[in-house]
């Protein structure tokens, strides 16, 4: 794959492995406290992953509780 990779990092609360495992599923969010505070339907990361996959790539996240998270998007930019 000839592609591009984009990263977005934060120094927020971070997430444990259980939370990260369900992030890209439809209608799920990081946790009840997050959804109560910020709202939303839990579709954003699911849709972002579907779009990246349609472009031959994927989305991923690396996170450490108490330190923050880094979200990565890869897309195929080849013309063939």
C-alpha positions as CSV (number, residue, x, y, z in Angstrom):
1,X,0.0,0.0,0.0
2,X,1.2,3.5,-0.9
3,X,-0.4,5.6,1.7
4,X,-0.5,8.4,4.2
5,X,-0.8,8.2,7.9
6,X,-2.2,10.9,10.1
7,X,-2.0,11.0,13.9
8,X,-4.0,13.0,16.5
9,X,-2.6,12.8,20.1
10,X,-3.9,14.2,23.3
11,X,-2.7,14.2,26.9
12,X,-6.1,13.5,28.4
13,X,-7.3,10.8,30.7
14,X,-6.3,7.9,28.4
15,X,-8.2,4.6,28.3
16,X,-7.6,1.0,29.4
17,X,-7.5,-1.9,27.0
18,X,-11.1,-2.9,27.6
19,X,-12.3,0.6,26.6
20,X,-10.0,0.7,23.6
21,X,-11.3,-2.7,22.4
22,X,-14.8,-1.3,21.9
23,X,-14.2,2.2,20.6
24,X,-14.7,1.5,16.9
25,X,-18.0,-0.3,17.4
26,X,-21.2,1.5,16.5
27,X,-23.2,3.1,19.3
28,X,-20.5,2.7,21.9
29,X,-18.4,5.3,23.7
30,X,-15.5,5.3,26.0
31,X,-17.6,5.2,29.1
32,X,-20.8,6.4,30.8
33,X,-19.2,9.4,32.3
34,X,-17.9,10.5,28.8
35,X,-21.3,10.1,27.1
36,X,-23.1,12.0,30.0
37,X,-20.6,14.8,29.8
38,X,-20.1,15.2,26.0
39,X,-23.2,13.5,24.6
40,X,-23.2,12.0,21.1
41,X,-24.4,8.7,19.6
42,X,-21.1,6.8,19.5
43,X,-20.9,6.7,15.7
44,X,-18.0,9.1,15.0
45,X,-15.1,6.6,15.3
46,X,-17.1,3.8,13.7
47,X,-17.9,6.0,10.6
48,X,-14.2,7.2,10.5
49,X,-13.0,3.6,10.4
50,X,-15.5,2.7,7.7
51,X,-14.3,5.6,5.6
52,X,-10.7,4.7,6.1
53,X,-11.4,1.1,5.1
54,X,-13.2,2.2,1.9
55,X,-9.9,4.0,1.1
56,X,-7.8,0.9,1.6
57,X,-6.7,1.8,5.2
58,X,-7.8,1.6,8.8
59,X,-8.0,3.5,12.1
60,X,-6.3,2.6,15.3
61,X,-5.7,3.9,18.8
62,X,-2.9,3.6,21.3
63,X,-3.8,4.7,24.8
64,X,-2.4,4.7,28.3
65,X,-4.6,5.5,31.3
66,X,-3.6,8.7,32.9
67,X,-1.3,9.7,30.0
68,X,-3.5,10.2,26.9
69,X,-4.3,8.6,23.5
70,X,-3.0,8.7,20.0
71,X,-5.4,8.0,17.2
72,X,-4.0,7.0,13.8
73,X,-5.7,6.9,10.4
74,X,-4.0,5.2,7.4
75,X,-5.3,5.6,3.8
76,X,-4.1,4.2,0.5
77,X,-3.1,7.1,-1.8
78,X,-1.9,4.9,-4.7
79,X,-3.6,5.5,-8.1
80,X,-3.9,2.0,-9.4
